Amino acid sequence: MSKDAETARLITTPNIAAPDGFYAELIESQSQLSDEQANRMNARLVLLLANHIGHRGILSEAIQLARGKPDQK
């Protein structure tokens, strides 16, 4: 494992170009969906993005933060 991979951390500062546009696109993508369909879409989106990230340490850190738990490292 490379040194960069060993020290990689989740980016928690704003890092999305045009964040308001992204948020609007995300909300609009679910506007015609039922709650169940929106939940399934969100699950698929999470899995697609997790696959893109690919780093287990970063993914674990994101899970902990999303659950409201402090970093467990």
C-alpha positions as CSV (number, residue, x, y, z in Angstrom):
1,M,0.0,0.0,0.0
2,S,1.4,3.4,-0.9
3,K,2.0,6.1,1.7
4,D,-0.7,8.2,0.2
5,A,-3.2,5.4,0.5
6,E,-2.2,4.8,4.1
7,T,-2.8,8.4,5.1
8,A,-5.9,9.2,2.9
9,R,-8.6,11.0,4.8
10,L,-12.2,11.9,4.0
11,I,-12.6,15.4,2.7
12,T,-15.1,17.1,4.9
13,T,-14.6,20.7,3.7
14,P,-16.7,22.0,0.7
15,N,-15.3,20.3,-2.4
16,I,-18.2,20.2,-5.0
17,A,-18.1,22.6,-7.9
18,A,-21.4,24.5,-8.0
19,P,-22.8,22.9,-4.9
20,D,-26.2,24.5,-5.2
21,G,-26.6,23.1,-8.7
22,F,-25.7,19.7,-7.5
23,Y,-28.2,19.8,-4.7
24,A,-30.9,21.0,-7.0
25,E,-30.1,18.1,-9.4
26,L,-30.2,15.6,-6.6
27,I,-33.5,16.9,-5.3
28,E,-35.0,17.0,-8.8
29,S,-33.8,13.5,-9.6
30,Q,-36.2,12.3,-6.8
31,S,-39.1,14.6,-7.3
32,Q,-41.3,12.1,-9.2
33,L,-40.3,9.1,-7.1
34,S,-42.1,7.5,-4.2
35,D,-40.3,7.4,-0.8
36,E,-39.3,3.7,-1.5
37,Q,-38.0,4.6,-5.0
38,A,-36.1,7.5,-3.6
39,N,-34.5,5.3,-0.9
40,R,-33.5,2.8,-3.5
41,M,-32.0,5.5,-5.7
42,N,-30.1,6.8,-2.7
43,A,-28.8,3.4,-1.9
44,R,-27.6,2.9,-5.5
45,L,-26.0,6.3,-5.6
46,V,-24.1,5.5,-2.3
47,L,-22.9,2.3,-3.8
48,L,-21.8,3.9,-7.0
49,L,-19.9,6.6,-5.2
50,A,-18.4,4.2,-2.7
51,N,-17.1,2.1,-5.6
52,H,-15.6,5.2,-7.2
53,I,-13.9,6.2,-3.9
54,G,-12.7,2.6,-3.4
55,H,-10.6,3.3,-0.3
56,R,-12.0,1.2,2.7
57,G,-10.6,3.5,5.3
58,I,-12.2,6.6,3.8
59,L,-15.5,4.7,3.3
60,S,-15.4,3.6,7.0
61,E,-14.7,7.1,8.1
62,A,-17.7,8.4,6.0
63,I,-20.0,5.8,7.6
64,Q,-19.0,6.8,11.1
65,L,-19.5,10.5,10.3
66,A,-22.9,9.9,8.6
67,R,-24.0,8.0,11.7
68,G,-22.9,10.8,14.0
69,K,-20.2,8.8,15.7
70,P,-16.7,10.3,16.3
71,D,-13.8,9.1,14.4
72,Q,-12.8,5.7,15.8
73,K,-9.1,5.7,14.7
